[in-house]
Amino acid sequence: MTGSRRHTPQLNGIPSHDTFDRAFAALDSKQFEACFVGWMSGLIPSLVDQIVAIDGKTVPGSHQQDKRAIHQVSAYGAGLGLVLGQGPHGRQEQRNRRDTGAD
């Protein structure tokens, strides 16, 4: 959600899971798919007509009392045979580490 905070004020905090569910349910799925594919094709032309698998997992045991769990997200370009992006998301120290490149 860090990216959306740059674009819209989060006066009441990050929207809930239910809010996202309602927003995505209101979209026309075919139109959304066409827009998303067009947008991604413009960003990364080598992915045109490629399958990209998105996977996310919560790291077991990473949730602690006052800290959020760490979530690992990856994108795999099946036709290219390579991971397009991968990274942790969750705890502040993980975000700081990623943002500064200190891995």
C-alpha positions in Angstrom: 0.0 0.0 0.0 3.0 2.3 0.1 2.5 3.2 -3.5 -1.1 4.2 -3.1 -0.2 6.5 -0.1 1.8 8.6 -2.6 -1.3 9.1 -4.7 -4.3 9.2 -2.3 -4.5 10.4 1.3 -5.1 7.6 3.7 -7.0 9.7 6.3 -8.7 6.6 7.9 -5.8 4.2 7.4 -5.4 1.5 4.9 -8.7 0.3 3.5 -9.9 -3.1 4.9 -9.9 -6.4 3.0 -13.7 -6.1 2.7 -13.3 -2.7 1.1 -10.9 -4.0 -1.6 -13.3 -7.0 -2.1 -16.2 -4.6 -2.8 -14.1 -2.4 -5.1 -12.8 -5.3 -7.2 -16.3 -7.0 -7.3 -17.7 -3.7 -8.8 -15.2 -3.8 -11.7 -16.1 -5.3 -15.1 -13.6 -8.2 -15.2 -13.2 -8.3 -19.0 -12.6 -4.6 -19.2 -10.2 -4.7 -16.3 -8.3 -7.5 -17.9 -8.0 -5.6 -21.2 -6.8 -2.5 -19.5 -4.3 -4.3 -17.3 -2.9 -6.3 -20.2 -2.6 -3.1 -22.3 -0.9 -1.3 -19.4 1.6 -4.1 -18.7 2.3 -4.6 -22.5 3.3 -1.0 -22.7 5.5 -1.2 -19.6 7.3 -4.5 -20.6 6.9 -5.3 -24.3 8.7 -8.7 -23.9 5.8 -9.9 -21.8 3.2 -9.6 -24.6 1.3 -12.9 -24.9 3.3 -14.3 -22.0 1.9 -16.0 -18.8 3.0 -14.3 -15.6 2.3 -16.3 -12.4 1.9 -14.2 -9.3 2.3 -15.9 -5.9 2.2 -14.7 -2.4 2.9 -16.3 1.0 3.1 -15.2 4.6 6.3 -16.3 6.2 5.4 -18.8 9.0 6.1 -17.4 12.5 6.8 -13.9 11.2 3.8 -12.3 13.0 4.7 -11.0 16.4 2.7 -9.0 19.0 3.3 -5.4 17.7 4.7 -6.2 14.3 3.0 -7.2 11.1 3.8 -10.5 9.4 6.2 -10.7 6.5 4.7 -11.5 3.2 6.8 -12.8 0.3 5.5 -12.0 -3.2 7.0 -13.1 -6.5 6.1 -12.8 -10.2 7.4 -15.5 -12.6 7.5 -15.1 -16.4 6.6 -18.7 -17.5 7.6 -18.2 -21.1 10.8 -16.4 -20.2 11.7 -19.0 -17.5 12.7 -16.4 -15.0 11.5 -14.6 -11.9 10.5 -11.0 -12.8 10.3 -9.7 -9.3 10.4 -11.0 -5.7 10.5 -9.4 -2.4 9.3 -9.3 1.2 6.5 -7.0 2.3 5.3 -6.4 5.8 7.6 -5.3 8.6 9.1 -1.8 8.6 12.6 -3.1 8.9 12.1 -5.3 5.9 10.8 -2.3 3.9 13.8 -0.2 5.0 16.2 -2.9 4.1 14.6 -3.2 0.6 14.4 0.5 0.0 18.1 1.0 0.9 19.3 -2.1 -1.0 20.9 -3.4 2.2 20.3 -7.2 1.6 
